[in-house]
Amino acid sequence: MRNVNIGIIGFGTVGAGVVECLLRNGNLIAERTGLQPVIARIADLDITTDRGVVPPEGTLTTDVAEVLDNPDIDVVVELVGGTGIAKQFVLRALANGKPVVTANKALLASHGAEIFAAASESSADVYYEASVGGGIPCIKALREGLVANRMVEIVGILNGTCNYILTCMEQDKADFEKVLAEAQAAGYAEADPSFDVDGIDTAHKAAILASLGYGKWFGTDPIHVEGIRKVTLQDIEYAAELGYRIKLLAIIKGDDGAVQMRVHPALIPVRSLLGHVSGVFNAVWVRGDTVGQTMYYGRGAGRSATASAVVADIVDVARNLKSDSHWRVPAFQPHKGYKRIVPMSEVRTRYYIRLQALDQPGVLALVTGILGEHQISIASVTQKETNQPSVPMIILTHQATEAMMQDALRHIDDLDEIVAPPVIFRIEDLD
């Protein structure tokens, strides 16, 4: 049986999870694969703090060279995070001809093209299943299981913090700030939650999925990004009355080579598969032209879920080493799935509009007149009764372009009868 020597850089939450998984299931992996995973080195600046797992004696080091430049190391696992020193480590490992496993979505989203070029030059593998969806094997599905398909659309709930917050807002009838504070206290949100709640984390993951689906490494610049700070309990409750839930989505769609990429809160049907994804769970819904609809669901983050994906990648690398088949599945394979990026102004979708309007005759006619002038067709209107001078008015539209809608909203906002800025959310029916 062949030993596969593993060098891990980063002994934080995920690194400890990987060590724990390898110690617990290493022999099982050996039985299944004929390859014995061996933890050879673990490099971290802090090797004294208790991580809740005891690595093999003599494996801990503060010198990263014992991983990167050690000829006995077969595979390098980068779990440092960030786009600075982690990039240097990955490029150095590849320059040394060592295959790399990483969970670093920010690094790949920002510098994927450079990293994959370096991997190609050295013929070393790069595997990154854990960078999107934690323990969900969605990258393997796109890269291998669905390789016979042209991607029609990929829609994902990719951030557990945001999904947890939106779920709690709905279930506990609480507003965003209250639930965010509770999530921080429970450890589901960082002290500075911006990376999650402003959609940045989701955009990094969306960039990776879009690139795999459409054959060009896009990065995050073309992605329209909005977070969940403006989602209110009021809108969650109105959406529920209409048969929808509000989720933070990564939305990637392709039509004859025109690709749209966006991250924002959206209304999706309660009855849909994604509509049932709650709490810290993630899901990726994919529609291919041949397979139709598929969905991949599970824990999107955390020590054990992420470790599961990292170790699976280690096994794939080990199999490649055993059969001398480097780049059997290239880290990224450009292909002709892409012609142009659709600017957000051209995106067509349905809309939920909430207006706070004076309760007097003629206001609805003014609003619908403006929408009509902008070629926006109305699907339904609901006006809520109150004892106040102004009332909430909920409008669902048929499909319109973002440019049409934004222009119409500017004119509606100028009306004296509209007493608060209009609120909109896009609707994804997931048909």
C-alpha angles and dihedrals in degrees: 000000000000121000118222112205113215125201115196123198111198124034099199128116097310095036090055089048091053092050091047092050094048092049093047100041105020093108091047089052089050091053091049098044109021088239124110113213111218124192099222104165138004114193122197136141089236114050098156104064115099110248095181092255130080113222122209113287115271096016100103118092139160091211111090090194088073086069104031100041100030110115090206094062111097100184133020119215112201112202100151096104130207129074102267121065091008090064091052091050094049094047091047092051091049092047086056089053094249120143114238133216116193140171092196109126094168091054094048095043091051102034106015095121092055093045094048091048089054090048091051092050092052096036088232122144125245117196122183111167092138092058092080126039099356107241095002111111094222097131092053088048093054096040098042117002095050098033091120092061137084105223113243096178142342118200121179144182094209107162119069094193093058093043091050091051094048091046092051092046089056098042099039097037089232133141126249100260094050093049092044090055090050091048090052091050090050093049095247092112132042123243085251101039096180095108089059108030095042091056098247096123091048091049091055090053092044090055091056094048093045092051093050091047099047107028105245129092099239105175118204101288096090093050119102105222131196127161134211102259092106095051108112132196087240092061092044090055094045090048090051091053088055093049098261141113126208114235134169103244139189104214122193120172134172130197119176091331096314106122127196121195123186141154119201144118111281140176113248127178115271088224093057123101092247090047089067095054107107142167119009093339124118132206137185118206115198130185117195126186092241107028097039117207124002131165134199117202138180146093109331099199143006137096101286101035093050092043089055091059094043093052091047088056091049088055092050090051091047091053090051090051092049093052095035089237104137112177093016082143106025117224088240129358117197113219140167099271096112136064106156143350116247109231115231091247089065097047112117119210143134120268142216111210125189118193130181102216136177110260098242138111120279099025095108090049090054092051096045090046091057092047090050092050087057093049093251114146119210121229098183143346127207123184118194119221116232138157090238129100090248131046136199113253117196119200127183116195137199117242119309135158120265090241092056092048097047092048091049091049091054090056093045091050089055092061114107088218092063106079102185135035112278117256121216136182125180120238124226111191093185094213 
